[in-house]
Amino acid sequence: MKNKLNKSIHDKAPFGYAYHKIILDDLNRPIDYEFIDVNPQFELITGLKASAIIGKSICNIMPGIRKENFDWITYYGEIALNGGSGDLEQYSEQLKKWYKVQVSSPEKLYFVTYFVDITSQKILLDSAQQFLMNSNENINYQKLCEDLQIISGALAVSFNLFNENSVDFTTVGISGINETLRKISSFIGFEIVGKQWKHDSGRAEKIKEKSITKFSKLDELAGNTIPLKIISILENTFGIGEVYLVKIQKKEQILGDFTLYFRKGNTLKNEKQVDLYAHMVGMLIDQNRISHSLRISEAKSSAILRTLPDMLFIQNSEGVYLDFYLPENTVKFDPPKVFIGQRMENVLPENIIRDLIPIIDKAIQTREIQHYNYSLEMPDKRHYFEARIMSFVKDIFMNIVRDVTNQKEVEIALKIKNEQLIKSDLEKDLFLSILAHDLKNPFNALLGLTELLSANIRKYDIEKIERFMFQIQNTVKNTHYLLEDLLIWAQTQMGKITFKQEELVLHDICNDSITSSKLNAQYKEITISHYIDKEIRVWADAYMIKTIMRNLISNAIKFTKPGGNIDIRAEKSGKKIIISVSDNGIGLATSKLKELFDIAIPQSTPGTAKESGTGLGLFICKEFVEKHDGTIWAESEEGIGSCFKFSLPENKS
């Protein structure tokens, strides 16, 4: 009965499982191992079918395993012979994948392995680090295609980089079928990589609504761009079936897109991770363009400074203009004859005269160059000037004036671009920090639970095994919510979240949100109650409001002790509905309240059950509430609890 139970648990497990026997030589040294049992997830993440490996040794299945840098047989053999357990992250050169592996020995000569495929996570983490270090350098589009090919499981991946008009584009990278493409390029009449494509309105219309668009055949995507005869050749040569286009954009501007080609019968996997990777690439391209624009602006500014001519005014100590010279192509003043004999008071505004008089006096007295910056409203626009005042003859001074309007405008533009770059850096660093650190924690927790389960599975009764499976399920669900929050935030920053307001029954929205959080609340024996009248309506986007409610309820559960209470209420205030989510948890210091919604100060306080978090959910809540012209705030007292409130419009304004 217990063996059947173990078999059932392993067959339903979300991780790979395999049971082995070590094979020894005459000197009792490990030389091979045999497969005794595997579960369906093991087949899925390794590509090795149970029918082809059960009863066979690893050296028969993968003869090249002995040539790998890591000695799998010796590592497993030590545990099978001596007992104990092991935990490692290792790349399989034979399977071309990264795995998180836990191994233990239930009895001598036998060992159990649990596998999790972490290839896509490794690529995301490595890419995050590379993007941080090389964001201002030339982008390796070929490497981007190769990485996404591994994450998605595609036969091939190509990348199109759009011009800044977001219309025309160029294929700048392709992976998976490069060699064959080179062989048939002469037949199809052009090289794919480097090919410039004109705007295809049909293609643009098909992909405008979604970040990832699926096409059942290649001609549905490229039928207006590539002749159908060539498409047929490509499909038959490579056995192409489904095609996916992954769009990369910032707000309404399309930066580029990936095209994913799959063999017939295969389909896209890891869709959320594909979307996250595309968002990372979008951030890289955007920052690269901003940096490039800054370099160009700086070069232009330097050129302007070298070529700007100066204007010359000769005046006496009374400020009377004695002579006047304007180089060609400078700002147009009145003719010199109008200035000659005029006092400064009749030419310049009073505020400038007030500043200039002491500066002129000092220049005459000290014979040292004095500087003064000012601006004048001219017929075309406001102009900015730099003046150098010097006295070379008694009671006579020279005023050398340079029109620095272009430089000033460039400085203003540079300042704006620099602020954009700082904001982009801040968002990127937060995103990659969450990706590089917080995404790993749930996997470590999951693997820790499975290690305990594998080591003691023959000792635990069914109730204890069920508790472990409950914790595993809860960890997987929380990891799903973290990925979902990352994707929502990424889509928000790139302007890809659709905003559609409608009249909603708040009571129903609240019920749905409580249901989605029920598992976490039950785990901590927390009671969630809501007191929202069924008649209360709000004018809002359903998806955004559910996301806000889910995040606030999850936050309350996190910081409420087991056995605590969470109350959800709503009341009318003018033309707004104020919704509150309150708890009797640990509360917050007053000094912390102002930082909660500040993207520059990520929140990572552990919960009452040591739950981890990023604070990203509160940023999402703030963005979504402000999208509704609402406000979100928090009230809290340490040791008493917290209350998060936000406002929504009651009716369509």
PyMOL commands that set and color helices and strands:
alter all, ss='L'
color gray80, all
select helices_A, chain A and resi 2-12+40-46+50-53+58-61+63-67+72-82+119-134+141-152+178-188+201-207+218-222+228-238+271-307+336-339+344-346+350-366+405-438+440-456+462-493+506-516+518-523+542-558+590-593+616-627
alter helices_A, ss='H'
color red, helices_A
select strands_A, chain A and resi 16-24+30-38+85-92+97-104+110-117+156-162+169-175+196-197+212-215+240-250+253-263+310-316+321-325+370-377+382-393+396-403+502-505+527-530+537-540+565-573+576-583+632-637+641-649
alter strands_A, ss='S'
color yellow, strands_A
deselect
rebuild
show_as cartoon
